[in-house]
Amino acid sequence: LGLSGPPGAGKSTFIECFGKMLTERKHKVSVLAVDPSSSTSGGSLLGDKTRMTELSRDMNAYIRPSPTSGTLGGVTRTTNEAILLCEGGGYDVVLVETVGVGQSEFAVADMVDMFVLLLPPAGGDELQGIKRGIIEMADLVAINKADGDLVVPARRIQAEYVSAMKLLRKRSKVWRPKV
């Protein structure tokens, strides 16, 4: 499962909750979290693992943060190989958290069975901010943080994306992306 979304969409929080649910159901979960690298120093904070404290202590979970090291597309140069290694190591669910979202951070879509675009409900002009390229690649658009005062904006953005998705060319003859 590949996951992408803008900063603050709750990707790491979603992965921790989803990952814990999966391990409680006896799955072995691997998380490959990709962080941006500094164009100046080449370094990376690799902070995604620190936001998944419970999952990182789970014996049925493995979290591997990796820097992009200048690779474009939201993943690392070796993400596809890392997925294969995790599967070979007995992990039956592999979650790949991309570096974030833009117009072209969807290389992971060709590496996974399902590509999820995670969106917050109140980020401004959502349809303008998230460009067509990544929307066309999404198998599922999930509106996150849809509680409390954000219920109404979440329902609005859901309706906007349902309408927008109808205008896009289908990638598959058997699957219609859901919002």
C-alpha positions in Angstrom: 0.0 0.0 0.0 1.5 3.3 -1.0 0.4 6.4 0.8 1.0 10.1 -0.1 -0.5 13.4 0.8 0.4 16.9 1.7 2.4 17.8 4.8 0.1 17.7 7.9 -2.4 15.3 6.3 -1.6 12.8 9.0 0.2 10.1 7.0 2.4 8.9 9.9 -0.5 9.0 12.4 -2.7 7.1 9.9 0.0 4.5 9.3 0.5 4.0 13.0 -3.2 3.4 13.7 -3.7 1.2 10.6 -0.5 -0.7 11.3 -1.5 -1.4 14.9 -4.9 -2.6 13.7 -3.1 -5.0 11.3 -0.7 -6.4 13.9 -3.5 -7.0 16.3 -5.0 -9.1 13.5 -1.8 -11.1 13.4 -0.3 -9.5 10.3 3.4 -8.7 10.0 3.6 -5.1 8.9 6.6 -3.3 7.3 6.6 0.5 6.9 9.0 2.1 4.5 8.9 5.8 5.3 10.6 8.2 2.8 11.8 11.6 4.0 13.1 14.5 2.0 16.9 15.1 1.9 18.4 18.5 2.3 19.7 19.9 -1.0 22.5 21.6 1.0 23.8 18.9 3.3 22.2 15.8 1.8 21.0 14.8 5.3 17.5 13.9 6.3 15.6 14.1 9.6 14.1 10.6 9.3 11.4 11.7 11.7 8.5 9.5 10.6 9.6 6.6 12.8 9.5 8.9 15.9 5.9 9.7 15.1 5.0 6.0 15.2 6.1 5.2 18.7 3.7 2.4 19.5 4.1 0.7 16.1 7.9 1.0 16.4 7.7 -1.1 19.6 5.5 -3.7 18.1 7.3 -7.0 17.5 5.2 -7.7 14.4 6.2 -4.4 12.8 9.3 -3.1 11.1 9.8 0.6 10.3 12.5 1.7 8.0 12.9 5.5 7.4 15.0 6.4 4.3 16.1 9.6 2.7 15.3 10.4 -0.9 18.9 11.4 -1.5 17.8 13.5 -4.4 15.5 10.9 -6.1 12.4 12.4 -7.6 8.9 10.8 -7.5 8.4 10.7 -3.7 10.4 7.5 -3.1 14.0 6.4 -2.9 16.1 4.9 -5.6 15.8 1.5 -3.9 12.2 1.6 -2.6 11.0 -1.2 -5.0 13.8 -3.5 -3.9 13.1 -2.7 -0.3 9.4 -3.8 -0.8 10.6 -7.1 -2.3 13.0 -7.6 0.7 10.2 -7.0 3.2 7.9 -9.4 1.4 10.7 -12.0 1.3 11.3 -11.4 5.0 7.8 -12.5 5.8 6.0 -9.2 6.1 2.6 -9.7 4.5 1.7 -6.0 4.5 4.1 -3.4 3.3 3.1 0.3 3.7 5.2 2.9 1.8 4.9 6.5 3.0 6.1 8.8 0.3 8.0 12.0 0.9 4.8 14.1 0.4 2.6 15.3 -2.3 3.1 17.4 -5.4 2.3 17.0 -9.0 4.7 14.1 -9.6 5.2 12.3 -6.3 3.5 9.2 -7.4 6.3 6.8 -8.5 5.1 4.5 -5.7 1.9 3.9 -7.6 3.7 1.5 -9.9 5.3 -0.4 -7.0 2.2 -1.2 -4.9 -1.1 -2.9 -5.2 -3.0 0.2 -4.0 -2.0 3.9 -4.0 -3.8 6.0 -1.4 -3.9 9.8 -1.5 -4.5 11.0 2.1 -5.9 14.6 2.3 -6.8 16.9 5.2 -10.3 18.5 5.0 -9.3 22.2 5.4 -6.2 22.9 3.4 -7.5 25.8 1.3 -8.2 25.3 -2.4 -7.7 21.6 -2.4 -8.5 20.8 -6.0 -6.0 23.5 -7.1 -3.4 22.6 -4.6 -3.3 18.9 -5.4 -2.7 18.6 -9.1 -4.2 16.3 -11.6 -1.1 14.0 -12.0 -1.3 12.5 -8.6 -5.1 12.4 -8.5 -5.1 10.3 -11.7 -2.8 7.8 -10.1 -4.8 7.4 -6.8 -6.8 4.2 -6.3 -8.3 5.7 -3.1 -8.6 9.2 -1.9 -9.0 9.2 1.9 -10.1 12.4 3.7 -8.3 12.3 7.1 -8.9 14.4 10.2 -12.7 14.3 9.5 -14.0 14.9 13.0 -15.1 17.7 15.3 -15.2 21.1 13.6 -13.8 19.5 10.4 -16.8 17.2 9.6 -18.5 19.7 7.3 -15.3 20.7 5.4 -14.4 17.0 5.1 -17.8 16.2 3.5 -17.3 19.2 1.2 -13.9 18.1 0.0 -15.2 14.5 -0.4 -18.0 15.8 -2.7 -15.5 17.9 -4.6 -13.1 14.9 -5.2 -16.0 12.6 -6.1 -17.0 15.1 -8.8 -13.4 15.6 -10.0 -12.6 11.9 -10.2 -15.5 11.4 -12.6 -13.7 13.7 -15.1 -10.4 11.7 -15.1 -9.5 9.0 -17.5 -9.7 5.5 -15.8 -6.4 3.7 -15.2 -8.2 0.3 -14.8 -11.2 -1.3 -16.5 -12.1 -3.1 -13.2 -11.5 -0.6 -10.5 -13.1 2.8 -10.1 -11.2 5.0 -7.5 -13.1 5.7 -4.3 -13.2 8.8 -2.2 
